[in-house]
Amino acid sequence: MVLLREIHYDIGITKGTKPEREEWNMRDQTKEVVLWAGAGQIGMAIARRIGHGKKLVVGDKKLENARNIARIMNEAGFDVTPVEMDLSSRASILNLIAEGKKHGEIKMLINSAGVSPSQAPVEAILKVDLYGTAVLLEEVGRVIGVGGTGVTISSQSAHRMSALSPKEDELLAATPAEELLSLPLLQKENIKDTLHAYQLAKRCNEKRVMAEAVKWGERGARINSISPGIVATPLALDELNGPRGDFYKNMFAKCPAGRPGTADEIANVAELLMSEKGAFITGTDFLIDGGATASYFYGPLQPET
């Protein structure tokens, strides 16, 4: 943005007095801010839909990833600052928020950070995908501006897991974030494998969104989640090349859509949810999986009994 301003002055498009230039600088420093966790393809597709004219602060555990995606976005005319951010750390999340507040009022959240069942052990999945998301929604909910909105990326996996009891759902939704990992249902002896841990984490995401929507609503803001199926991203490639690769390939081959999805198809829904057209939508999860979950329960993907 600074470069654009200098070019404008040099070629005479925008000439002005010192006070006028100072006013321009002030406007630039007080943009609406988008916090963006997870420098991946789905997050970038959403950011391209809703980030024009705003300040985006992208955080990723690997600073190099955040810098690379910020460079791509900035070269396309956006205004993106990269920071290092570990979703499993409250201090790191607060640092992301602090960086956002330097630039203006925080009005949007994109959470596309996380790890998959083939990328991490049970403990890491619960610490990042479950605890980290809970903390992020909680902390951003404390500062989100009036009219603000957010989207967090969950997963179809939560929809395939057996139903929990109403009490267990309530515990996932409302237990203070720092106590979540002490819940009995999240203890190692009660978790079958990394996929089960991932399903529990994503079920928790959906329930936290419902509970946080009430709190965000007190600030005049909204929060929703999206549960994608298999989407063509580097994370999905890890799954397709992992121990459950054949299962996932079979899933999108036999789902009604007959293919994996794309990041842009997820972003189409996120754009609706984060725009005024979605003003009556909050506390809700949207399953976008090409019908894979439907096929799992009522079609050729039904597990053998």
C-alpha positions in Angstrom: 0.0 0.0 0.0 2.9 2.4 0.7 4.3 1.6 -2.7 1.0 2.4 -4.4 0.8 5.7 -2.5 4.4 6.7 -3.6 3.5 5.9 -7.2 0.4 8.0 -7.1 2.4 11.0 -5.9 5.1 10.5 -8.5 2.8 10.4 -11.5 0.5 13.1 -10.3 -2.6 11.0 -9.8 -2.8 12.1 -6.2 -1.1 15.3 -5.2 -2.0 17.1 -2.1 -0.9 19.2 0.9 0.8 17.7 3.9 -2.4 17.6 5.9 -4.1 15.7 3.0 -1.3 13.2 2.9 -1.4 12.7 6.6 -5.2 12.1 6.4 -4.5 9.5 3.7 -1.9 7.8 6.0 -4.4 7.8 8.8 -7.1 6.1 6.7 -4.5 3.5 5.7 -3.7 2.7 9.3 -7.3 2.3 10.4 -8.6 -0.2 7.9 -11.0 -3.0 8.9 -8.8 -5.9 9.9 -9.1 -9.5 8.9 -7.4 -12.0 11.2 -6.4 -15.1 9.2 -5.1 -18.3 10.8 -3.5 -20.9 8.6 -1.7 -19.9 5.4 -3.3 -22.6 3.2 -5.3 -22.8 0.0 -8.8 -22.7 1.6 -7.9 -19.7 3.7 -6.4 -17.8 0.7 -9.5 -18.5 -1.4 -11.7 -17.0 1.3 -9.3 -14.1 1.9 -9.5 -13.3 -1.9 -13.3 -13.1 -1.6 -13.6 -10.9 1.4 -10.2 -9.1 1.8 -10.3 -6.3 -0.8 -9.9 -2.9 0.8 -9.1 -4.5 4.2 -5.9 -5.2 6.2 -5.2 -8.9 6.4 -2.9 -10.4 9.1 -2.1 -14.0 8.3 -0.6 -16.3 10.9 1.0 -19.7 10.4 3.2 -21.9 12.5 5.7 -21.8 9.7 6.5 -18.1 9.2 7.8 -19.0 5.7 4.4 -20.2 4.7 2.8 -17.0 6.0 5.4 -14.9 4.1 4.9 -16.8 0.9 1.1 -16.5 0.9 1.3 -12.8 1.9 3.7 -12.2 -1.1 1.2 -13.9 -3.5 -1.7 -11.8 -2.1 0.2 -8.5 -2.0 1.3 -9.0 -5.6 -2.4 -9.4 -6.5 -3.2 -6.0 -4.9 -4.2 -7.0 -1.3 -2.7 -5.7 1.9 -1.3 -8.6 3.9 1.1 -8.8 6.8 2.5 -12.2 7.8 3.2 -13.3 11.4 4.3 -16.5 13.1 1.4 -18.1 15.0 1.0 -21.4 16.7 -2.7 -22.3 17.1 -1.9 -24.5 20.1 -0.6 -21.5 22.1 -2.8 -18.9 23.7 0.1 -16.5 23.8 0.7 -16.9 20.1 -3.0 -16.3 19.3 -2.9 -13.1 21.5 0.1 -12.0 19.5 -1.8 -12.4 16.2 -4.7 -10.3 17.7 -2.3 -7.7 18.9 -0.7 -7.4 15.5 -4.2 -7.0 14.0 -5.2 -4.2 16.4 -2.2 -2.2 15.3 -3.9 -1.6 12.0 -7.5 -0.9 13.0 -10.6 -2.6 14.3 -10.8 -6.4 14.0 -13.9 -7.1 11.9 -13.4 -10.6 10.4 -11.8 -14.0 11.3 -10.8 -16.7 8.9 -9.6 -19.8 10.7 -8.3 -22.4 8.3 -5.4 -23.6 10.6 -5.1 -27.2 11.7 -3.5 -30.6 11.3 -5.0 -33.8 9.8 -5.0 -37.4 11.0 -2.1 -38.3 8.9 0.0 -35.3 9.9 0.1 -35.5 13.7 -0.4 -37.8 16.7 -3.5 -37.8 18.9 -2.1 -35.3 21.4 -1.2 -32.7 18.8 -4.5 -33.0 17.0 -6.4 -32.3 20.2 -4.0 -29.5 21.2 -4.2 -27.7 17.8 -7.6 -28.6 16.2 -9.6 -28.7 19.4 -8.0 -26.6 22.1 -6.4 -24.1 19.7 -9.6 -23.4 17.8 -11.5 -23.0 21.1 -9.0 -20.4 22.3 -9.0 -18.5 19.0 -12.8 -18.2 18.9 -12.8 -17.1 22.6 -10.1 -14.5 22.2 -11.3 -13.0 18.9 -14.8 -13.0 20.4 -13.5 -10.6 23.0 -12.4 -8.0 20.5 -14.5 -8.5 17.4 -16.1 -5.2 16.2 -19.8 -4.5 15.8 -21.0 -6.1 12.6 -18.0 -8.4 12.6 -18.1 -12.0 11.4 -16.0 -15.1 11.3 -15.7 -18.5 9.7 -13.8 -21.5 11.0 -13.0 -24.6 8.9 -14.2 -27.8 10.5 -14.6 -31.2 8.7 -17.0 -33.7 7.3 -15.4 -36.2 9.7 -17.4 -34.8 12.6 -20.6 -35.6 10.8 -19.6 -39.3 10.4 -18.8 -39.9 14.0 -21.4 -41.5 16.2 -23.6 -39.1 18.1 -22.4 -38.1 21.5 -24.7 -37.7 24.5 -26.3 -34.3 25.1 -24.1 -33.9 28.2 -20.9 -34.6 26.2 -21.9 -32.1 23.5 -22.6 -29.5 26.2 -19.1 -30.1 27.7 -17.4 -29.7 24.3 -19.4 -26.5 23.8 -19.1 -24.8 27.1 -16.2 -26.1 29.1 -13.6 -23.3 29.6 -10.9 -23.7 27.0 -8.1 -24.4 29.5 -10.1 -27.3 30.9 -11.1 -28.9 27.7 -8.2 -31.4 27.4 -9.1 -32.7 30.8 -12.5 -34.0 29.8 -12.9 -37.7 30.2 -14.0 -38.3 26.6 -10.8 -36.7 25.4 -8.4 -38.9 27.4 -6.1 -41.2 25.5 -7.7 -44.4 26.7 -11.0 -43.3 25.2 -9.6 -42.4 21.8 -9.2 -45.1 19.2 -6.7 -43.5 16.8 -5.8 -40.2 15.1 -9.0 -40.2 13.0 -11.1 -40.5 16.1 -9.2 -37.7 17.7 -9.7 -35.6 14.6 -13.5 -36.3 14.6 -13.8 -35.3 18.2 -11.8 -32.1 17.6 -14.1 -31.1 14.7 -17.2 -32.0 16.7 -15.9 -29.7 19.4 -15.3 -27.0 16.8 -19.0 -27.1 15.7 -20.2 -27.0 19.3 -17.9 -24.2 20.2 -19.2 -22.2 17.3 -22.7 -22.6 18.6 -21.7 -21.5 22.1 -19.5 -18.7 20.9 -22.2 -17.4 18.6 -24.2 -16.4 21.7 -21.2 -14.4 23.0 -20.3 -12.9 19.7 -23.9 -11.9 19.3 -23.6 -9.7 22.4 -21.0 -7.7 20.5 -23.2 -7.5 17.4 -21.0 -10.1 15.6 -21.5 -13.5 14.0 -19.5 -16.8 13.8 -20.1 -19.9 11.7 -18.2 -23.0 10.7 -17.8 -24.9 7.4 -17.2 -28.7 7.2 -15.5 -29.5 3.9 -15.2 -33.0 2.5 -12.1 -33.9 0.5 -10.8 -30.7 -1.1 -7.8 -30.6 -3.4 -5.2 -29.0 -1.1 -1.7 -30.0 0.1 -3.3 -31.3 3.3 -5.7 -33.5 1.4 -2.7 -34.9 -0.6 -1.1 -35.9 2.7 -4.3 -37.8 3.5 -4.6 -39.4 0.0 -1.0 -40.5 0.3 -1.4 -41.6 3.9 -2.6 -44.9 5.5 -6.2 -44.0 4.8 -5.6 -43.0 1.2 -7.6 -45.7 -0.4 -10.6 -44.9 1.9 -10.5 -41.3 0.8 -10.1 -42.1 -2.9 -13.1 -44.4 -2.6 -15.0 -41.7 -0.8 -14.9 -39.1 -3.5 -15.3 -41.7 -6.3 -18.6 -42.9 -4.8 -20.0 -39.7 -3.5 -22.8 -38.1 -5.5 -20.4 -35.4 -6.9 -18.0 -38.0 -8.0 -14.9 -35.9 -7.3 -13.1 -33.9 -4.7 -14.0 -30.3 -4.1 -11.9 -27.1 -4.6 -10.9 -24.4 -2.2 -12.9 -21.9 -4.3 -16.1 -23.9 -3.8 -15.6 -23.6 0.0 -14.8 -19.9 -0.4 -18.1 -19.4 -2.2 -20.0 -20.4 0.9 -17.7 -18.5 3.2 -18.2 -15.3 1.2 -22.0 -15.7 1.7 -21.6 -16.3 5.4 -19.3 -13.3 5.8 -21.4 -10.8 3.8 -24.5 -8.9 4.5 -26.4 -11.6 2.6 -25.6 -13.9 5.5 -26.6 -11.5 8.2 -29.2 -13.9 9.7 -26.8 -16.8 9.9 -24.8 -17.5 13.0 -23.9 -20.4 15.2 -24.3 -22.8 12.3 -22.2 -25.4 10.5 -22.3 -26.0 6.7 -21.4 -29.4 5.4 -19.8 -29.1 1.9 -18.7 -32.6 0.9 -20.2 -33.4 -2.5 -22.7 -35.7 -0.8 -20.0 -38.0 0.8 -21.7 -38.0 4.2 -25.1 -38.7 2.6 -23.5 -41.6 0.8 -21.8 -42.8 4.0 -25.2 -43.1 5.7 -27.5 -44.0 2.9 -25.5 -45.0 -0.2 -22.6 -47.1 -1.4 -20.2 -45.7 1.2 -22.1 -47.3 4.0 -19.6 -49.2 6.2 -20.1 -53.0 6.3 -21.8 -54.2 9.5 
